[in-house]
Amino acid sequence: MVQWATAEITKVQALAFLAISVAVIIAIGATFYRTKALVPTAVMAITGGLVLYAVHNTGVFQQKVGEDIHGLRPAVVLAAAAHTSGLAPQLTTRQHAHLQHKRAAGTDSRSWS
């Protein structure tokens, strides 16, 4: 069952890529027909090529995003561990005085009163 579903998904992906390729070719032809100029047609061809590249490489993009997302998690955990263990940098005297002034004036968003 899984092999059949995988084969069907592969077929649908190939059909979608074919449809997008045809759409890009039609867009390039329509641009040339409408403008009769080389520059807009070249821009459309480059844009269409970028679209086809992006569609064809969605798996690579998903992998890169996954690596970025999962790569950030340990840094966040380490920062939280450093903060709860007291290893995080403390406020300087100037920052502490400024915070005390804001709390006394009632403009500190972190105060609950």
Secondary structure, DSSP 8 states (H G I E B T S, - for coil): -HHHHHHHHHHHHHHHHHHHHHHHHHHHHHHHHHH--HHHHHHHHHHHHHHHHHHHTHHHHHHHHHHHHHHHHHHHHHHHHHHHHT-S----HHHHHHHHHHHHHT--TT---
